[in-house]
Amino acid sequence: MRTIKKDIPDWYRKISKAGSFFVFPLILRQRPLGLIYADHQTPQGVALTSKQLNLIKTLRNQIILVFKTRM
């Protein structure tokens, strides 16, 4: 498993006590709309099963679909 600790900006480390996290960007037509974010206090605390990951991807896709129908 690759560590990304060196890639996390100092400002984030100052405001967050997260030991692990995930971020799913919401992008429509190459424009950022927002993100889905979750964190956990402990390293490896955010561990998703493949089913959970698929559900989050479905949620992301549904959010994008809502924005597509409104544009």
Residue pairs with C-beta under 8 A, 6 or more apart in sequence:
16 39
17 41
18 39
18 40
18 41
19 39
19 40
19 41
19 42
19 43
19 44
19 45
20 39
20 40
20 42
20 43
20 44
20 45
20 46
20 47
21 37
21 38
21 39
21 40
21 46
22 37
22 38
22 39
22 46
22 48
23 35
23 36
23 37
24 35
24 36
24 37
24 56
24 57
24 60
25 32
25 35
26 32
26 33
26 34
26 35
26 36
26 60
26 63
26 64
26 67
27 33
27 64
28 64
28 67
28 68
28 71
33 63
33 64
33 67
34 63
36 56
36 59
36 60
36 63
38 46
39 45
39 46
40 46
48 56
